[in-house]
Amino acid sequence: FTCIFGVDPVQGYICRQCIAPAGMLVILLSLAVKRRIAKATHVVVEFVNTTGALLNALFISVLLSAVTPVVCYSHPGGHSASVRSNPSILCFASGAHTAMLVVGVFAVLIVPAPFGAFSAYLSWKFPELINSTRSQDLKLLQCGRFLFIRFKPEKYFFGPVQLLRSTLICFVPVFFTRMEHQVVLVMAVQLMFMLFQQALRPWRSDATNMIDGVLSAILVLVLMCASLANNVQADLRLIQPLSYVILAIFALLCLGALFVAAYHYFRRTPFYHHFICHHKAGAAAQARLLKMRLQALNNSSVFVDSDDLQNLDSLFDIVKSNVEELVVYLTRDTLTRPWCAGEIATAFQTGKVRVTAIWTDTFQPPEDWQIDAVESYVDISGMSKYGLVGHDIQEGFRRLLDSKTRIIKPPADVLSSSRLDFVVACLAERKPPLPKDLEPIPDQEDMLLVSVEKHNQEALAAASIFFGKVSDKLLEVGVSLACNLCDHSLEDFSAVSSAIGQARGVLIFLSGGTLRCLEQLLVISEAMHCADMEGNSSSVVPVLLPDSQFPGADYYKDVLPLLLPDHGDDLESLIQAFFKLIAAPLSTHASDEVLRAQASVILDRMVIGKAIRQQHSLFHTSSTFRRSVSEAAKSNSVGPARSSGSVRVSVRGLPEDSDSDVN
């Protein structure tokens, strides 16, 4: 400023106080130009967040510059004082000082004071804002993103705490003119807030909490050196080396922090090629199997929350910074889950994450009016603490359902058990497998048979996960072939009976529709009959999936007669005996380690050295049961059997479009 205004200290001071307001005006004009180019720009929100972030970083500099006129030092004798930055100006005794005081008051009232008051107000209102659905409250919360995004949600109040520390440090030289007093008080303030910060650990990252504490400690050491050097009689030969060491450590830490930040920015770890966004209750097994298939196909890194999520608060940060592609696995309730909605909105906000939507048979896209009233469609009240509001979720949903977004939807003629293979091939940009016809059941001894509800994608995925976890152990236990009955035609039920009779073990995966699935009831009854004749019930293992149900007394009294009006007592007793067996759980929503352990337990449940063999009738179940299933299969199949033309049995007395239509 001396090049423009000469050496006049008042003019230089006035110009320095204009820097912050001028910078804010430049930011506002830049956003106005951006709004002309990108109509979706929220000028007020972006202006507040941009200026707020800058003022947070430069608050001490701005406030110290404003209070410069009242930072004075006393002359020898104590009869007068001068401004420390301009000794030629006498404090409270000259017109120049009066002018600087007036400008300083206005400077404090224009920038630091409103900024501090706004930050305190936002922190005070934060608990109310995150639970509000009013648009003005959500917009106000968006304006405070600069204040809350750095800290853990429960430590939302730490922003004003930092500003209070900076304010106290700035006003110490105003009220205390002696250097030793200033050093002691600044050290006390710094130590007090350092202990408070270490007790709260408010930063989202543990590394940031540690660095904050270390830098505060180094600043205290620097102040200690300053206090030693304040005495003119002090031996500088002792003080200088200590000061150099402390400054060197401080510089190394700063450089190290910059290096680590740059390293993580350019080489993000862990980095995920695919992030599978899914509804855990409806697609945990499918997401798990999708991860296994992608890893096996191209050794890619895949994020599934059951394995990789350590801290829920960091979920959206992972989507922003550490993901190449967000795979949205759309089932019936995916878009009604707040975390899924937040992941989708975050991915589209970044503009760097590729988004792929996988449409399953159960997914029904929301109507336009549901997206417009998104607060009623999905509970997003908890998302505001992460800087996401209704508009962000709406925009994410619209872009997800837009034709510009990559959509993978397996065609109807793909076998139910092969649909994930189709999805994996599309994700890997490879040629999808051609539709296959159902093949007859292999005529082979020592097979491991698995019975699954055919059109339940979760159950099918669970069976595939089981095979993947125990594939290396099957030969060790004498299993010649693992056979999922859903991959084979069951029109000839005598082949089913023969396969069960030669099998080493039978696994029945119990899902939500098992009790109404005639094919599974057939396998249950025949497997229990064979096991009873051999005295080897341990070779029949019920596998309990998260959505499975057990029959009550009403099932045998009311439901089973509707499924099979003329079933015999022997069939009912076999089913009852099966459900008395101890079921082995397979928690598809658990981590990979848990699933591997549970799969091993299921395999160990089977008797190793003895196959199930029939000695009398190969097909013991009632003739009525056999006839009803066979006739239904023939009447419902046209041409080669595929998943879209699979066996569907209409239960007498129940509507055909009800949940009682079974496979």
matplotlib code that plots the C-alpha trace (Angstrom):
import matplotlib.pyplot as plt

x = [0.0, 2.9, 3.5, 0.0, -0.7, 2.8, 3.7, 0.5, -0.3, -4.0, -4.6, -2.7, -4.8, -8.1, -7.1, -6.3, -9.7, -11.2, -9.6, -12.1, -15.3, -13.8, -13.0, -16.6, -17.8, -15.6, -16.9, -20.5, -19.9, -18.2, -21.2, -23.6, -21.6, -21.7, -25.5, -25.8, -24.0, -25.4, -28.9, -28.9, -26.4, -27.6, -25.9, -26.8, -25.8, -22.5, -21.7, -22.2, -20.2, -17.3, -16.9, -17.5, -14.7, -12.3, -13.1, -12.7, -9.2, -8.3, -10.3, -7.3, -5.6, -8.8, -9.6, -6.0, -5.8, -9.1, -8.0, -4.6, -5.4, -5.9, -2.8, -0.5, 2.7, 3.6, 6.5, 9.2, 7.7, 4.2, 2.7, 1.8, 1.6, 2.0, 0.3, 2.6, 2.4, 2.9, 4.9, 4.5, 0.8, 0.0, -2.8, -5.9, -3.9, -4.0, -6.4, -4.8, -5.5, -9.1, -9.6, -8.1, -10.4, -13.5, -12.5, -11.5, -14.9, -16.7, -14.3, -15.1, -18.8, -18.8, -16.9, -15.7, -18.6, -21.4, -19.5, -19.1, -22.7, -23.9, -21.8, -23.0, -26.7, -26.3, -24.8, -27.5, -30.3, -28.6, -30.6, -33.8, -32.7, -31.8, -35.3, -37.1, -38.8, -39.4, -37.6, -36.2, -34.7, -33.2, -31.7, -30.3, -28.7, -27.2, -25.7, -24.0, -22.3, -18.9, -19.3, -20.5, -19.0, -15.6, -16.8, -18.6, -22.4, -22.6, -19.7, -21.5, -20.8, -17.0, -16.9, -17.9, -15.5, -12.6, -13.7, -13.8, -10.2, -9.1, -11.0, -9.4, -5.9, -6.5, -7.6, -4.8, -2.4, -5.3, -5.8, -2.2, 0.7, 3.6, 5.1, 5.5, 1.8, 0.8, 2.9, 1.5, -2.1, -1.8, -0.2, -3.0, -5.7, -3.9, -3.5, -7.1, -8.5, -6.0, -7.2, -10.8, -10.1, -8.4, -11.2, -13.9, -11.9, -14.4, -12.8, -14.2, -10.7, -8.6, -5.5, -6.8, -7.6, -4.0, -2.4, -4.5, -3.3, 0.4, 0.3, -1.2, 1.5, 4.2, 2.7, 2.9, 6.6, 7.2, 5.6, 7.8, 10.9, 9.4, 9.0, 12.6, 13.9, 11.9, 14.6, 17.4, 19.8, 18.9, 21.7, 20.6, 23.2, 20.8, 17.5, 18.3, 19.1, 15.8, 13.9, 15.4, 14.6, 11.0, 10.6, 12.2, 9.7, 6.8, 8.0, 8.5, 5.0, 3.4, 5.3, 4.4, 0.7, 0.8, 2.5, 0.0, -2.9, -1.5, -0.8, -4.4, -5.8, -3.9, -3.8, -6.9, -6.7, -8.7, -10.0, -13.0, -13.8, -17.5, -19.6, -22.8, -25.7, -28.4, -31.2, -29.8, -33.1, -34.0, -30.7, -27.9, -27.1, -27.4, -25.0, -22.6, -22.7, -22.3, -19.1, -17.8, -18.4, -16.8, -13.7, -13.4, -13.9, -11.5, -10.0, -11.7, -12.1, -15.8, -17.3, -20.1, -21.0, -21.0, -17.3, -15.9, -17.8, -16.0, -17.6, -21.1, -20.3, -17.6, -19.9, -20.7, -17.0, -16.1, -18.6, -17.2, -13.6, -12.8, -15.2, -15.0, -18.6, -21.7, -23.8, -27.3, -29.0, -32.7, -35.1, -38.6, -37.5, -34.0, -35.1, -37.1, -33.9, -32.3, -28.7, -29.2, -30.8, -27.9, -25.3, -27.1, -27.4, -23.7, -22.5, -24.3, -23.2, -19.5, -19.8, -16.8, -18.5, -20.0, -23.5, -25.1, -28.6, -29.5, -33.3, -34.6, -38.1, -39.3, -38.3, -41.0, -39.7, -41.4, -43.8, -43.1, -45.4, -43.5, -40.2, -41.7, -42.8, -39.6, -39.8, -42.9, -41.4, -38.2, -37.2, -34.4, -34.5, -31.1, -29.4, -29.3, -26.4, -24.4, -25.3, -28.0, -31.5, -34.7, -33.6, -30.4, -32.3, -34.8, -32.1, -30.3, -33.5, -34.3, -30.9, -30.8, -34.1, -33.0, -32.3, -28.8, -27.9, -26.6, -29.3, -28.9, -32.1, -31.8, -34.3, -37.1, -35.7, -32.6, -32.7, -33.3, -30.1, -28.2, -29.4, -26.5, -24.1, -25.8, -25.4, -21.7, -21.0, -22.6, -20.8, -17.5, -18.4, -18.3, -20.7, -23.7, -24.3, -26.9, -30.2, -30.0, -32.6, -33.1, -31.2, -32.2, -30.9, -27.5, -27.7, -24.6, -23.8, -22.5, -23.9, -24.7, -28.2, -29.5, -33.2, -34.1, -37.2, -36.7, -37.8, -36.5, -33.4, -32.1, -32.4, -30.7, -27.9, -27.5, -27.1, -24.4, -22.6, -22.6, -21.1, -18.5, -17.4, -17.1, -16.1, -12.5, -13.8, -16.4, -13.9, -12.4, -15.7, -16.5, -18.9, -18.6, -20.9, -22.8, -26.2, -28.7, -32.1, -33.2, -30.8, -32.5, -35.9, -38.1, -40.9, -39.8, -40.1, -38.9, -35.5, -35.7, -36.4, -33.5, -31.1, -32.0, -31.6, -28.0, -27.0, -24.5, -26.5, -29.5, -29.5, -32.9, -32.6, -35.6, -36.8, -40.0, -41.9, -40.6, -43.9, -45.9, -43.4, -44.5, -41.2, -39.4, -42.1, -41.5, -37.8, -38.3, -40.7, -38.6, -35.3, -36.8, -38.2, -34.8, -33.0, -35.6, -35.0, -31.3, -31.4, -29.3, -31.2, -28.0, -27.5, -30.6, -29.8, -32.3, -30.4, -32.0, -32.0, -32.9, -36.5, -37.4, -40.5, -41.5, -44.9, -47.3, -50.3, -52.5, -50.2, -51.0, -54.6, -55.4, -52.6, -51.3, -54.8, -55.2, -51.9, -52.6, -56.2, -55.8, -52.4, -51.8, -50.8, -47.4, -46.6, -47.6, -45.5, -42.4, -42.7, -43.2, -40.2, -38.1, -38.9, -38.0, -34.4, -32.0, -31.5, -28.1, -28.1, -26.6, -26.6, -26.4, -26.2, -23.1, -19.4, -17.4, -15.7, -19.0, -20.4, -17.3, -17.6, -21.3, -20.9, -18.3, -20.6, -23.4, -21.1, -19.9, -23.5, -23.7, -22.5, -19.3, -18.9, -22.4, -24.6, -28.4, -29.7, -33.2, -33.7, -37.4, -39.6, -37.8, -40.7, -42.6, -44.6, -48.3, -49.6, -51.9, -49.0, -46.9, -49.9, -50.8, -47.3, -46.7, -50.0, -49.3, -45.9, -47.2, -50.1, -47.9, -44.8, -44.7, -41.6, -38.2, -38.3, -36.8, -37.2, -39.8, -41.9, -41.1, -43.6, -46.3, -48.9, -52.3, -53.5, -57.1, -59.1, -56.5, -56.3, -53.7, -52.1, -51.7, -48.5, -49.7, -48.7, -45.6, -42.8]
y = [0.0, 2.4, 2.3, 3.7, 5.8, 6.7, 6.2, 7.5, 4.9, 5.8, 5.4, 2.1, 0.9, 1.8, 0.0, -3.2, -3.1, -3.0, -6.2, -8.6, -6.7, -6.4, -10.1, -10.9, -8.7, -10.4, -13.8, -12.6, -11.2, -14.5, -16.5, -14.2, -14.9, -18.6, -18.4, -17.0, -20.0, -22.7, -22.0, -24.5, -22.4, -21.4, -18.0, -17.4, -20.8, -20.9, -17.3, -18.0, -21.3, -19.8, -16.7, -18.7, -21.2, -18.3, -16.4, -19.5, -19.9, -16.2, -15.1, -14.3, -12.2, -10.2, -9.6, -8.7, -6.2, -4.6, -4.1, -2.8, 0.8, -0.5, -2.6, -0.1, -0.1, 2.4, 4.9, 5.0, 6.8, 5.5, 9.0, 8.1, 5.2, 4.5, 2.1, -0.9, -1.2, 2.5, 4.1, 7.6, 7.5, 8.3, 6.2, 8.3, 11.5, 12.3, 12.8, 9.9, 7.5, 8.7, 8.1, 4.6, 3.8, 4.8, 2.7, -0.2, -0.2, -0.3, -3.0, -5.2, -4.6, -5.3, -8.6, -10.4, -9.6, -10.7, -13.8, -14.8, -14.1, -16.0, -19.0, -19.0, -18.7, -21.6, -23.8, -22.9, -23.7, -26.8, -29.4, -27.7, -27.3, -31.0, -32.1, -29.4, -30.0, -26.3, -25.2, -22.0, -24.0, -26.5, -23.7, -22.1, -25.5, -25.6, -22.2, -23.5, -26.4, -24.7, -24.7, -28.3, -30.4, -30.6, -32.0, -35.1, -34.5, -34.7, -32.1, -29.5, -26.8, -26.8, -24.2, -21.3, -22.7, -22.3, -18.7, -18.0, -19.2, -17.0, -14.0, -14.4, -14.7, -11.5, -9.5, -10.5, -7.8, -5.2, -5.5, -6.5, -4.4, -6.2, -9.0, -11.5, -11.1, -11.6, -14.8, -16.4, -15.6, -16.8, -20.0, -20.4, -20.0, -22.3, -25.1, -24.8, -25.2, -27.9, -30.0, -29.3, -30.4, -33.6, -34.5, -33.9, -35.1, -33.2, -33.6, -36.4, -37.8, -39.2, -38.0, -34.5, -34.6, -35.8, -33.1, -30.4, -31.4, -31.6, -28.2, -26.7, -28.2, -26.9, -23.4, -23.5, -24.5, -21.5, -19.2, -20.6, -19.7, -16.2, -15.8, -16.8, -14.5, -11.6, -11.0, -9.1, -10.6, -14.1, -16.2, -16.3, -19.1, -21.4, -20.1, -20.0, -23.8, -24.7, -22.2, -23.6, -27.2, -26.3, -24.3, -27.2, -29.7, -27.3, -26.9, -30.7, -31.4, -28.8, -30.2, -33.8, -32.9, -31.3, -34.3, -36.7, -34.6, -34.5, -38.2, -39.1, -36.6, -38.1, -41.7, -42.3, -45.3, -47.4, -46.8, -48.7, -49.5, -50.2, -49.1, -51.2, -49.1, -51.4, -52.0, -54.5, -56.1, -56.8, -57.3, -58.1, -61.5, -60.1, -57.3, -59.8, -62.1, -59.2, -58.2, -61.8, -62.1, -58.8, -59.6, -63.0, -61.5, -58.6, -58.5, -55.1, -53.5, -53.4, -51.6, -53.4, -51.8, -55.1, -55.6, -52.1, -49.6, -48.7, -45.3, -44.4, -40.7, -41.3, -43.0, -40.0, -39.0, -42.4, -41.9, -38.4, -39.2, -42.9, -44.4, -44.7, -46.1, -46.2, -49.3, -48.7, -52.1, -51.1, -53.4, -52.6, -50.3, -49.1, -45.5, -45.3, -45.8, -42.6, -43.8, -45.0, -41.7, -39.9, -42.0, -41.3, -37.6, -37.4, -39.3, -37.0, -33.9, -34.7, -35.0, -37.4, -40.7, -42.8, -44.0, -47.3, -48.4, -52.1, -52.6, -55.8, -57.3, -55.9, -52.3, -49.8, -46.2, -43.4, -41.2, -37.5, -36.4, -38.7, -37.2, -33.7, -34.7, -36.5, -35.8, -38.0, -40.7, -41.1, -40.0, -37.6, -35.7, -37.2, -36.3, -32.6, -32.9, -34.2, -31.2, -32.9, -31.5, -32.4, -30.6, -32.7, -36.0, -34.9, -34.0, -37.3, -39.4, -37.6, -38.1, -41.7, -42.4, -40.3, -42.0, -40.5, -42.7, -46.2, -48.8, -52.6, -54.6, -58.4, -59.6, -61.9, -64.9, -65.0, -67.8, -66.5, -68.0, -66.4, -62.8, -61.7, -63.2, -61.0, -57.9, -58.6, -59.0, -55.7, -53.9, -55.4, -54.3, -57.9, -59.8, -61.0, -64.8, -66.2, -67.5, -71.2, -73.8, -75.8, -79.1, -82.4, -83.2, -85.1, -88.8, -88.9, -90.2, -88.2, -84.9, -82.0, -80.9, -77.5, -76.5, -72.8, -70.8, -70.4, -66.8, -65.4, -63.6, -63.3, -67.0, -67.8, -65.4, -66.9, -70.4, -69.1, -67.4, -70.7, -72.5, -69.8, -70.1, -73.9, -74.7, -75.6, -78.0, -80.0, -82.6, -83.0, -84.2, -86.5, -84.3, -85.0, -82.2, -79.3, -79.1, -76.2, -77.7, -74.3, -74.7, -77.9, -78.9, -80.5, -81.6, -85.2, -85.5, -89.1, -87.6, -85.4, -88.5, -90.4, -87.5, -87.2, -90.9, -90.8, -87.5, -87.1, -84.3, -82.0, -78.3, -76.6, -72.8, -71.4, -68.1, -66.1, -68.1, -71.6, -72.6, -71.9, -73.3, -76.8, -77.7, -77.1, -78.9, -81.9, -81.9, -81.5, -84.5, -86.8, -85.9, -86.5, -89.8, -91.0, -89.7, -91.5, -94.8, -94.5, -93.1, -90.2, -87.0, -85.0, -85.1, -82.9, -79.4, -76.5, -73.3, -70.3, -67.0, -63.7, -63.6, -67.2, -68.2, -71.2, -72.9, -72.5, -74.7, -72.6, -73.5, -77.3, -76.6, -73.8, -73.2, -76.6, -78.0, -75.1, -75.9, -79.6, -80.4, -84.1, -84.4, -87.4, -87.5, -88.9, -85.7, -83.5, -85.6, -85.4, -81.6, -81.4, -83.6, -81.3, -78.2, -79.9, -80.1, -77.4, -74.9, -73.5, -69.7, -68.0, -64.3, -62.7, -59.2, -60.1, -59.7, -62.0, -63.6, -64.4, -65.9, -68.1, -69.4, -70.1, -71.9, -74.1, -75.0, -75.9, -78.2, -79.8, -80.5, -83.2, -86.7, -87.1, -90.8, -91.9, -91.1, -91.0, -94.0, -95.4, -99.1, -99.3, -96.8, -94.2, -91.9, -92.1, -89.0, -89.3, -89.9, -86.9, -84.6, -86.0, -85.7, -82.1, -80.8, -82.7, -81.6, -78.0, -78.2, -79.6, -77.1, -74.1, -74.9, -74.1, -75.2, -75.4, -74.6, -71.2, -69.0, -66.8, -69.9, -71.8, -73.9, -71.8, -73.6, -71.9, -72.9, -73.7, -71.2, -68.4, -65.8, -66.5, -63.0, -63.4, -64.3, -67.9, -68.4, -70.5, -72.0]
z = [0.0, 0.5, -3.3, -3.8, -0.8, 0.4, 4.0, 5.5, 8.2, 8.4, 4.7, 4.7, 7.7, 5.9, 2.8, 4.8, 6.3, 2.8, 1.7, 3.4, 2.2, -1.3, -1.4, -0.4, -3.2, -5.7, -4.6, -5.0, -8.5, -9.5, -8.3, -10.2, -13.4, -12.6, -12.1, -15.6, -17.0, -14.6, -13.7, -10.8, -8.9, -5.4, -5.1, -1.4, -0.2, -2.1, -1.2, 2.6, 2.5, 0.4, 2.5, 5.7, 4.8, 4.0, 7.2, 9.3, 8.0, 8.2, 11.3, 13.5, 10.7, 10.0, 13.6, 14.6, 11.7, 12.8, 16.5, 15.5, 16.8, 20.4, 20.5, 22.2, 24.3, 27.0, 26.7, 29.4, 32.4, 31.5, 30.7, 27.0, 24.6, 20.9, 18.5, 18.4, 14.6, 14.1, 16.9, 15.4, 16.3, 19.9, 21.4, 22.3, 21.8, 18.1, 15.2, 13.3, 16.1, 16.4, 12.7, 13.0, 16.0, 14.0, 11.0, 13.3, 15.0, 11.6, 10.4, 13.4, 13.0, 9.3, 9.2, 12.3, 14.6, 12.1, 11.2, 14.8, 15.6, 12.6, 13.5, 17.1, 15.9, 13.5, 16.2, 18.7, 16.1, 14.7, 16.7, 15.6, 12.0, 11.4, 12.6, 10.6, 7.2, 6.4, 3.3, 4.9, 7.7, 5.3, 3.3, 6.4, 7.3, 3.9, 4.5, 7.6, 5.8, 6.1, 9.9, 10.5, 7.7, 9.3, 12.6, 13.8, 13.9, 17.7, 18.0, 15.9, 18.4, 18.0, 15.3, 17.6, 20.2, 17.7, 17.0, 20.7, 21.1, 18.2, 19.7, 23.1, 21.5, 19.5, 22.5, 24.8, 23.5, 23.7, 27.5, 28.5, 27.2, 28.9, 26.8, 29.6, 30.5, 26.9, 26.5, 29.7, 28.9, 25.3, 26.6, 29.1, 26.4, 24.0, 26.7, 27.9, 24.4, 23.5, 26.5, 25.5, 21.9, 22.9, 25.3, 22.6, 19.5, 17.3, 13.9, 11.7, 11.1, 14.0, 12.2, 12.2, 15.9, 16.5, 14.3, 15.9, 19.3, 18.2, 16.5, 19.7, 21.8, 19.4, 19.6, 23.4, 23.1, 20.8, 23.3, 26.0, 23.9, 23.4, 27.2, 27.7, 25.0, 26.5, 29.1, 27.5, 29.9, 28.8, 27.3, 23.6, 23.0, 24.9, 23.6, 19.9, 19.5, 21.3, 19.1, 16.0, 17.0, 17.8, 14.5, 12.6, 14.1, 13.3, 9.7, 9.3, 10.7, 8.4, 5.4, 6.4, 6.7, 3.3, 1.8, 3.4, 2.2, -1.3, -1.3, -0.2, -2.7, -5.7, -4.4, -2.4, -0.2, 0.1, -3.4, -4.6, -8.2, -7.3, -4.3, -4.0, -2.8, -1.6, 0.9, 3.3, 4.2, 0.6, -1.2, 1.3, -0.3, -3.8, -3.0, -1.4, -4.4, -6.8, -4.9, -5.0, -8.8, -9.6, -7.6, -9.2, -12.7, -12.7, -9.2, -8.7, -5.2, -4.2, -1.2, 0.7, 4.0, 5.9, 5.2, 4.6, 6.6, 9.9, 10.7, 9.5, 9.6, 6.9, 4.5, 2.3, 2.4, 0.9, -1.9, -2.6, -2.6, -2.8, -5.4, -9.1, -9.7, -7.6, -8.3, -7.2, -6.7, -7.0, -5.1, -3.9, -0.9, -2.0, -2.6, 0.6, 2.7, 3.9, 3.6, 0.0, -0.9, 0.6, -1.3, -4.6, -4.0, -2.9, -6.0, -8.4, -6.5, -6.9, -10.7, -10.6, -9.6, -12.4, -11.5, -12.7, -11.8, -11.7, -11.9, -10.4, -10.9, -7.5, -8.2, -9.0, -9.8, -7.8, -9.5, -10.1, -7.3, -4.9, -5.8, -5.5, -1.9, -1.2, 2.6, 2.6, 0.4, 2.4, 5.9, 5.2, 8.5, 9.6, 6.3, 7.0, 9.5, 6.5, 4.4, 2.3, 2.1, 0.1, -3.1, -3.2, -2.8, -5.4, -7.9, -7.2, -7.8, -11.0, -12.4, -11.3, -13.2, -16.2, -19.5, -19.4, -16.5, -17.3, -16.5, -16.4, -16.4, -17.0, -19.7, -18.7, -20.5, -18.3, -15.7, -12.1, -10.9, -13.8, -13.5, -11.4, -13.9, -16.5, -14.3, -13.6, -17.3, -18.1, -15.2, -16.5, -20.0, -21.3, -23.4, -21.3, -21.2, -23.5, -22.0, -21.1, -21.0, -17.8, -17.8, -16.3, -12.8, -13.1, -12.4, -10.1, -6.7, -3.7, -4.8, -2.5, -3.3, -2.5, -2.5, -2.8, -3.5, -7.3, -7.8, -4.5, -5.6, -2.1, -1.4, -4.8, -4.0, -0.5, -2.0, -4.4, -1.6, 0.3, -2.7, -3.0, 0.6, 0.8, -2.8, -1.7, 0.9, -1.0, -2.5, 1.0, 2.4, -0.5, -2.5, -6.2, -7.4, -5.8, -7.4, -7.0, -8.0, -9.3, -12.2, -13.3, -14.7, -12.0, -14.3, -13.8, -10.0, -10.0, -11.0, -7.9, -5.7, -7.3, -6.9, -3.2, -2.7, -4.1, -2.5, 0.3, 1.8, 1.2, 2.2, 2.4, 2.3, 4.3, 3.0, 3.2, 0.6, 1.5, 3.3, 0.1, -2.4, -3.6, -5.0, -1.7, 0.2, -2.2, -1.5, 2.2, 2.4, 0.2, 1.9, 5.4, 4.2, 2.9, 6.0, 8.3, 6.5, 6.8, 10.4, 9.1, 9.7, 10.1, 6.3, 5.9, 7.1, 7.2, 6.4, 8.1, 6.0, 7.6, 6.1, 6.9, 8.7, 10.8, 10.5, 13.4, 14.3, 11.9, 9.0, 9.2, 9.9, 7.4, 4.8, 4.0, 3.2, 0.7, -0.9, -1.1, -0.4, -0.3, 1.3, 3.6, 7.2, 6.2, 4.3, 7.2, 9.7, 7.4, 7.2, 11.0, 11.6, 9.3, 11.2, 14.4, 13.2, 14.4, 11.7, 10.8, 10.2, 7.2, 8.0, 4.5, 6.0, 8.1, 7.2, 5.0, 7.9, 9.6, 6.4, 5.8, 9.4, 9.1, 5.8, 7.3, 10.1, 7.7, 5.8, 9.0, 9.9, 7.3, 8.0, 6.0, 5.5, 4.7, 1.7, 1.9, 0.1, -0.2, 0.4, -0.3, -2.2, -4.3, -4.1, -0.8, -0.8, -1.4, -4.9, -4.6, -3.8, -6.8, -9.1, -8.2, -8.7, -11.9, -13.5, -12.5, -14.1, -17.3, -17.6, -16.9, -19.1, -22.8, -24.7, -23.1, -19.4, -18.5, -15.4, -17.1, -17.9, -14.7, -12.7, -11.1, -9.1, -8.6, -5.1, -5.0, -2.9, -3.3, -6.0, -8.7, -8.3, -4.5, -2.7, -2.6, -6.2, -5.7, -7.7]

ax = plt.figure().add_subplot(projection="3d")
ax.plot(x, y, z, "-o")
ax.set_aspect("equal")
plt.show()
